[in-house]
Amino acid sequence: MLAFEPISKFMTTHLITVNPEDSLTVVKDIFDQHKFHHIPVVRYKEIVGMISRSDFEHFYGGASNSADDQQLNEIRLKRTVVQDIMTKGLGKVEPDDRINVALEIFCMNYFHALPVVENGELVGILTPYDIMKALLDQKPSAPHLAYE
């Protein structure tokens, strides 16, 4: 049953991370190039925060028609660093924790991503999308229940 499987089976391990001192231009480039919604913020392999696409877009202010506004936004991105807008109070899980532990954290705290930490180092990230994908890939225990 999925709820009692270890988180390590479903977490994403190939992560793109940023440093707290990186400018938001780095974050913009990452979000422009990838579809994911959360970037872990690490200092020497230790998770110190998370920056979400919605946090970034809220700061950035969205698209503007004015060239002056776009230029001002670019200056703001260069002058602002990740630690200024990252979320710091994170829930964390370990690779051996069960999926049901992550589900409880997601439901109780409205988190959309959980850093997976082992011996103080970031080793992965788990999102509700990872769990939903695992549910969709699950095969029924009785073959007659399978979709045709």
PyMOL commands that set and color helices and strands:
alter all, ss='L'
color gray80, all
select helices_A, chain A and resi 2-4+7-9+24-33+53-60+67-79+82-84+99-109+128-137+143-145
alter helices_A, ss='H'
color red, helices_A
select strands_A, chain A and resi 38-43+46-52+114-118+121-126
alter strands_A, ss='S'
color yellow, strands_A
deselect
rebuild
show_as cartoon
